């Protein structure tokens, strides 16, 4: 099983707060790589897998996940997680912005967004 990256997802109050956070994390060297209005992702230009995301809500899911884990084969991970009996919070699905993902709750109650980029 290959993990491509892990991204902390930080809840923010408003789009204005996302802009403030982008400015602050820009001081640390991060640059915006995605902005969908409800989610903004910043990455290190020298190490693009070093990322942080800010969300006001999740456009297609019931909760904001605590972190995202991009994997090589999201379908295989989904089957393994489902077979383990872990709580699936958001079923496996293709999202319009090019990812296939599901949410699962870890043993401490955190919600993990497990995803893979379609066509990657």
C-alpha positions as CSV (number, residue, x, y, z in Angstrom):
1,X,0.0,0.0,0.0
2,X,1.5,3.3,-1.1
3,X,0.9,6.6,0.7
4,X,1.6,9.6,-1.5
5,X,1.0,12.4,1.1
6,X,-0.7,13.3,4.3
7,X,-2.3,16.7,4.7
8,X,-3.7,18.2,7.9
9,X,-7.2,19.8,7.4
10,X,-7.7,22.8,9.6
11,X,-11.2,24.2,10.1
12,X,-11.6,27.9,9.6
13,X,-14.5,30.2,10.2
14,X,-14.9,32.0,6.9
15,X,-13.3,32.7,3.5
16,X,-11.8,35.8,5.1
17,X,-10.1,33.6,7.7
18,X,-8.8,31.3,4.9
19,X,-7.1,34.4,3.3
20,X,-5.6,35.3,6.7
21,X,-4.3,31.8,7.1
22,X,-2.9,31.8,3.5
23,X,-1.0,35.0,4.4
24,X,0.3,33.7,7.6
25,X,1.5,30.3,6.2
26,X,2.9,32.2,3.2
27,X,5.4,33.7,5.7
28,X,6.5,30.1,6.3
29,X,7.1,29.5,2.6
30,X,3.8,27.9,1.6
31,X,2.1,28.9,-1.7
32,X,-1.6,28.4,-2.7
33,X,-2.0,25.4,-5.0
34,X,-5.8,25.0,-4.8
35,X,-8.7,27.2,-3.9
36,X,-12.3,26.0,-4.3
37,X,-13.9,28.7,-2.1
38,X,-14.7,26.2,0.7
39,X,-11.2,24.6,0.8
40,X,-7.8,26.1,0.2
41,X,-4.6,24.1,0.0
42,X,-1.1,25.4,0.4
43,X,2.1,23.6,-0.5
44,X,5.8,24.0,-0.2
45,X,7.2,25.0,-3.6
46,X,10.4,22.9,-2.9
47,X,8.5,19.9,-1.5
48,X,5.0,19.8,-3.1
49,X,3.8,17.0,-0.9
50,X,4.3,19.1,2.2
51,X,0.8,20.7,2.4
52,X,-1.9,22.1,4.7
53,X,-5.6,22.7,3.9
54,X,-8.1,25.1,5.3
55,X,-11.8,24.3,5.1
56,X,-14.9,26.3,6.1
57,X,-17.0,23.1,5.4
58,X,-16.9,20.1,3.1
59,X,-19.0,20.6,-0.1
60,X,-20.1,17.0,-0.4
61,X,-19.5,15.3,3.0
62,X,-21.2,15.5,6.4
63,X,-18.1,16.6,8.3
64,X,-14.7,18.3,7.8
65,X,-12.1,15.6,8.1
66,X,-9.2,16.0,10.5
67,X,-6.6,14.9,7.9
68,X,-6.4,13.7,4.3
69,X,-4.3,10.7,3.3
70,X,-3.7,10.3,-0.4
71,X,-3.1,6.7,-1.4
72,X,-2.2,5.0,-4.6
73,X,-5.2,2.6,-4.7
74,X,-8.1,4.1,-2.8
75,X,-10.4,1.2,-3.7
76,X,-8.1,-1.4,-2.2
77,X,-7.7,0.7,1.0
78,X,-11.5,1.1,1.2
79,X,-12.0,-2.6,1.0
80,X,-9.4,-3.3,3.7
81,X,-10.8,-0.6,6.0
82,X,-14.4,-1.7,5.5
83,X,-13.4,-5.4,6.2
84,X,-11.8,-4.3,9.4
85,X,-15.1,-3.0,10.8
86,X,-13.9,0.6,11.1
87,X,-16.7,3.2,10.9
88,X,-17.1,4.6,7.4
89,X,-18.3,8.2,7.8
90,X,-18.6,9.0,4.1
91,X,-18.9,6.3,1.5
92,X,-16.4,5.8,-1.3
93,X,-17.3,8.1,-4.3
94,X,-15.9,10.1,-7.2
95,X,-15.9,13.8,-6.6
96,X,-16.3,16.3,-9.4
97,X,-12.9,17.9,-8.7
98,X,-11.1,14.7,-9.8
99,X,-10.6,12.6,-6.6
100,X,-12.1,9.4,-5.4
101,X,-12.5,9.3,-1.7
102,X,-14.1,8.1,1.5
103,X,-14.0,9.1,5.2
104,X,-13.2,6.7,8.0
105,X,-13.1,7.3,11.8
106,X,-9.9,6.3,13.5
107,X,-9.8,4.7,17.0
108,X,-9.6,8.1,18.7
109,X,-12.6,9.5,16.8
110,X,-10.7,11.6,14.2
111,X,-12.1,11.6,10.7
112,X,-9.6,10.6,8.0
113,X,-10.3,11.5,4.3
114,X,-8.7,8.7,2.3
115,X,-8.4,9.7,-1.4
116,X,-6.8,9.0,-4.7
117,X,-6.6,11.2,-7.7
118,X,-8.5,9.8,-10.6
119,X,-6.3,9.2,-13.6
120,X,-3.2,9.4,-11.5
